[in-house]
Amino acid sequence: MPEVIFNGPDGRLEGRYHHSKVPNAPVALLLHPHPQHGGTMNNKVVYTLYHAFVRKGFSTLRFNFRGVGRSQGRFDAGQGELSDAASALDWMQSYNPNAQACWVGGFSFGAWIGMQLLMRRPEIDGFVSVAPPANAYDFTFLAPCPSSGLIVHGNADEVVPEASVAKLATKLGTQKNIRVKYRTVEGANHFFGSHLDPLNEVVDQYLAEALADMPAPAKMPALEAAMR
């Protein structure tokens, strides 16, 4: 899990990067929750997502948005953080020019940023959004949502009502040619506290199914071995 420093639009950004041993492995970018409420790349949900992708053979990057940890710059209410995420994806793609697929995952504020990045980067093939703050941020930009993915929410979330996320998932699920799965974790609050293992199981199962559905050229023996 080597530390990396790369250039962002407002200074250097700090991250942790795992490079897969699988040739031309898919890549995944993970985004953390709100910087002004203690969100960092070491958040337990982000850490759980990171290792779920690593176990599936992805080259995986998580990083601190501007102004967090050793990342330079100042909080920019989402616009600058979206630019940070785009720079992080650029950096990862420069090391993985032949990646078989590209995914983005995020938790809370990071899920909102990740879904915006999804709209701006057509090379992103899939997403995992955990506890997207559908009650606090506008998600109408997903019109239509360009990629299939997974939305996970705790049914005891005290910050983002489950009904608001279920409504978003239902809306996205009505679109043609994409599949958005919605899963809830029984008893989990917004931060998933003692429910990280069930969250991990949901994400792990979804990634296994998604990779199994990848086009034939992407099903390399080495990647299939990494999934076992």
WOLIN-V422188 format. One record per residue. N is the residue number from 0. RES is the residue in three letters. SS is DSSP state (2 for helix, 1 for strand, 0 for the rest). PHI is phi in whole degrees, -180 to 180 (999 if undefined). Layout:
# WOLIN-V422188
n:N res:RES ss:SS phi:PHI
n:N res:RES ss:SS phi:PHI
This chain:
# WOLIN-V422188
n:0 res:MET ss:0 phi:999
n:1 res:PRO ss:1 phi:-68
n:2 res:GLU ss:1 phi:-75
n:3 res:VAL ss:1 phi:-130
n:4 res:ILE ss:1 phi:-127
n:5 res:PHE ss:1 phi:-138
n:6 res:ASN ss:1 phi:-79
n:7 res:GLY ss:1 phi:-113
n:8 res:PRO ss:0 phi:-71
n:9 res:ASP ss:0 phi:-129
n:10 res:GLY ss:1 phi:123
n:11 res:ARG ss:1 phi:-72
n:12 res:LEU ss:1 phi:-120
n:13 res:GLU ss:1 phi:-102
n:14 res:GLY ss:1 phi:-146
n:15 res:ARG ss:1 phi:-126
n:16 res:TYR ss:1 phi:-131
n:17 res:HIS ss:1 phi:-113
n:18 res:HIS ss:0 phi:-98
n:19 res:SER ss:0 phi:-66
n:20 res:LYS ss:0 phi:-81
n:21 res:VAL ss:0 phi:-78
n:22 res:PRO ss:0 phi:-60
n:23 res:ASN ss:0 phi:55
n:24 res:ALA ss:0 phi:-63
n:25 res:PRO ss:0 phi:-66
n:26 res:VAL ss:1 phi:-117
n:27 res:ALA ss:1 phi:-140
n:28 res:LEU ss:1 phi:-115
n:29 res:LEU ss:1 phi:-114
n:30 res:LEU ss:1 phi:-120
n:31 res:HIS ss:0 phi:-91
n:32 res:PRO ss:0 phi:-72
n:33 res:HIS ss:0 phi:-55
n:34 res:PRO ss:2 phi:-60
n:35 res:GLN ss:2 phi:-87
n:36 res:HIS ss:2 phi:-125
n:37 res:GLY ss:0 phi:87
n:38 res:GLY ss:0 phi:-72
n:39 res:THR ss:0 phi:-143
n:40 res:MET ss:0 phi:-68
n:41 res:ASN ss:0 phi:-93
n:42 res:ASN ss:0 phi:-53
n:43 res:LYS ss:2 phi:-63
n:44 res:VAL ss:2 phi:-69
n:45 res:VAL ss:2 phi:-62
n:46 res:TYR ss:2 phi:-61
n:47 res:THR ss:2 phi:-64
n:48 res:LEU ss:2 phi:-62
n:49 res:TYR ss:2 phi:-55
n:50 res:HIS ss:2 phi:-74
n:51 res:ALA ss:2 phi:-63
n:52 res:PHE ss:2 phi:-70
n:53 res:VAL ss:2 phi:-59
n:54 res:ARG ss:2 phi:-62
n:55 res:LYS ss:0 phi:-91
n:56 res:GLY ss:0 phi:92
n:57 res:PHE ss:0 phi:-81
n:58 res:SER ss:1 phi:-79
n:59 res:THR ss:1 phi:-130
n:60 res:LEU ss:1 phi:-129
n:61 res:ARG ss:1 phi:-123
n:62 res:PHE ss:1 phi:-151
n:63 res:ASN ss:0 phi:-92
n:64 res:PHE ss:0 phi:-61
n:65 res:ARG ss:0 phi:-49
n:66 res:GLY ss:0 phi:80
n:67 res:VAL ss:0 phi:-111
n:68 res:GLY ss:0 phi:60
n:69 res:ARG ss:0 phi:-95
n:70 res:SER ss:0 phi:-76
n:71 res:GLN ss:0 phi:-82
n:72 res:GLY ss:0 phi:101
n:73 res:ARG ss:0 phi:-131
n:74 res:PHE ss:0 phi:-53
n:75 res:ASP ss:0 phi:-131
n:76 res:ALA ss:0 phi:58
n:77 res:GLY ss:0 phi:114
n:78 res:GLN ss:2 phi:-65
n:79 res:GLY ss:2 phi:-68
n:80 res:GLU ss:2 phi:-68
n:81 res:LEU ss:2 phi:-65
n:82 res:SER ss:2 phi:-65
n:83 res:ASP ss:2 phi:-60
n:84 res:ALA ss:2 phi:-63
n:85 res:ALA ss:2 phi:-65
n:86 res:SER ss:2 phi:-65
n:87 res:ALA ss:2 phi:-63
n:88 res:LEU ss:2 phi:-67
n:89 res:ASP ss:2 phi:-58
n:90 res:TRP ss:2 phi:-61
n:91 res:MET ss:2 phi:-67
n:92 res:GLN ss:2 phi:-68
n:93 res:SER ss:2 phi:-66
n:94 res:TYR ss:2 phi:-95
n:95 res:ASN ss:0 phi:-136
n:96 res:PRO ss:0 phi:-66
n:97 res:ASN ss:0 phi:-113
n:98 res:ALA ss:0 phi:-59
n:99 res:GLN ss:0 phi:-71
n:100 res:ALA ss:0 phi:-161
n:101 res:CYS ss:1 phi:-136
n:102 res:TRP ss:1 phi:-126
n:103 res:VAL ss:1 phi:-132
n:104 res:GLY ss:1 phi:-135
n:105 res:GLY ss:1 phi:-158
n:106 res:PHE ss:1 phi:-122
n:107 res:SER ss:0 phi:57
n:108 res:PHE ss:2 phi:-52
n:109 res:GLY ss:2 phi:-64
n:110 res:ALA ss:2 phi:-68
n:111 res:TRP ss:2 phi:-63
n:112 res:ILE ss:2 phi:-64
n:113 res:GLY ss:2 phi:-61
n:114 res:MET ss:2 phi:-71
n:115 res:GLN ss:2 phi:-69
n:116 res:LEU ss:2 phi:-62
n:117 res:LEU ss:2 phi:-56
n:118 res:MET ss:2 phi:-72
n:119 res:ARG ss:2 phi:-98
n:120 res:ARG ss:0 phi:-125
n:121 res:PRO ss:0 phi:-64
n:122 res:GLU ss:0 phi:-77
n:123 res:ILE ss:0 phi:-75
n:124 res:ASP ss:0 phi:-96
n:125 res:GLY ss:1 phi:-160
n:126 res:PHE ss:1 phi:-147
n:127 res:VAL ss:1 phi:-130
n:128 res:SER ss:1 phi:-115
n:129 res:VAL ss:1 phi:-107
n:130 res:ALA ss:0 phi:52
n:131 res:PRO ss:0 phi:-63
n:132 res:PRO ss:0 phi:-78
n:133 res:ALA ss:0 phi:-68
n:134 res:ASN ss:0 phi:-86
n:135 res:ALA ss:0 phi:-112
n:136 res:TYR ss:0 phi:-126
n:137 res:ASP ss:0 phi:-83
n:138 res:PHE ss:0 phi:-109
n:139 res:THR ss:0 phi:-69
n:140 res:PHE ss:0 phi:-65
n:141 res:LEU ss:0 phi:-80
n:142 res:ALA ss:0 phi:-139
n:143 res:PRO ss:0 phi:-92
n:144 res:CYS ss:0 phi:-72
n:145 res:PRO ss:0 phi:-83
n:146 res:SER ss:0 phi:-139
n:147 res:SER ss:1 phi:-76
n:148 res:GLY ss:1 phi:-177
n:149 res:LEU ss:1 phi:-126
n:150 res:ILE ss:1 phi:-116
n:151 res:VAL ss:1 phi:-123
n:152 res:HIS ss:1 phi:-145
n:153 res:GLY ss:1 phi:-84
n:154 res:ASN ss:0 phi:-79
n:155 res:ALA ss:0 phi:-116
n:156 res:ASP ss:0 phi:-64
n:157 res:GLU ss:0 phi:-94
n:158 res:VAL ss:0 phi:-101
n:159 res:VAL ss:0 phi:-118
n:160 res:PRO ss:0 phi:-56
n:161 res:GLU ss:2 phi:-58
n:162 res:ALA ss:2 phi:-62
n:163 res:SER ss:2 phi:-69
n:164 res:VAL ss:2 phi:-77
n:165 res:ALA ss:2 phi:-60
n:166 res:LYS ss:2 phi:-64
n:167 res:LEU ss:2 phi:-63
n:168 res:ALA ss:2 phi:-64
n:169 res:THR ss:2 phi:-64
n:170 res:LYS ss:2 phi:-62
n:171 res:LEU ss:2 phi:-67
n:172 res:GLY ss:2 phi:-72
n:173 res:THR ss:0 phi:-87
n:174 res:GLN ss:0 phi:-75
n:175 res:LYS ss:0 phi:-84
n:176 res:ASN ss:0 phi:72
n:177 res:ILE ss:0 phi:-132
n:178 res:ARG ss:0 phi:-128
n:179 res:VAL ss:1 phi:-111
n:180 res:LYS ss:1 phi:-91
n:181 res:TYR ss:1 phi:-120
n:182 res:ARG ss:1 phi:-130
n:183 res:THR ss:1 phi:-111
n:184 res:VAL ss:1 phi:-109
n:185 res:GLU ss:0 phi:-61
n:186 res:GLY ss:0 phi:82
n:187 res:ALA ss:0 phi:-82
n:188 res:ASN ss:0 phi:-89
n:189 res:HIS ss:0 phi:-63
n:190 res:PHE ss:0 phi:-99
n:191 res:PHE ss:0 phi:65
n:192 res:GLY ss:2 phi:19
n:193 res:SER ss:2 phi:-88
n:194 res:HIS ss:2 phi:-116
n:195 res:LEU ss:2 phi:-70
n:196 res:ASP ss:2 phi:-65
n:197 res:PRO ss:2 phi:-61
n:198 res:LEU ss:2 phi:-61
n:199 res:ASN ss:2 phi:-59
n:200 res:GLU ss:2 phi:-64
n:201 res:VAL ss:2 phi:-64
n:202 res:VAL ss:2 phi:-67
n:203 res:ASP ss:2 phi:-61
n:204 res:GLN ss:2 phi:-65
n:205 res:TYR ss:2 phi:-65
n:206 res:LEU ss:2 phi:-64
n:207 res:ALA ss:2 phi:-61
n:208 res:GLU ss:2 phi:-67
n:209 res:ALA ss:2 phi:-65
n:210 res:LEU ss:2 phi:-68
n:211 res:ALA ss:2 phi:-66
n:212 res:ASP ss:0 phi:-91
n:213 res:MET ss:0 phi:-63
n:214 res:PRO ss:0 phi:-54
n:215 res:ALA ss:2 phi:-50
n:216 res:PRO ss:2 phi:-59
n:217 res:ALA ss:2 phi:-83
n:218 res:LYS ss:0 phi:-86
n:219 res:MET ss:0 phi:-76
n:220 res:PRO ss:2 phi:-54
n:221 res:ALA ss:2 phi:-66
n:222 res:LEU ss:2 phi:-69
n:223 res:GLU ss:2 phi:-64
n:224 res:ALA ss:2 phi:-67
n:225 res:ALA ss:2 phi:-66
n:226 res:MET ss:2 phi:-78
n:227 res:ARG ss:0 phi:-79
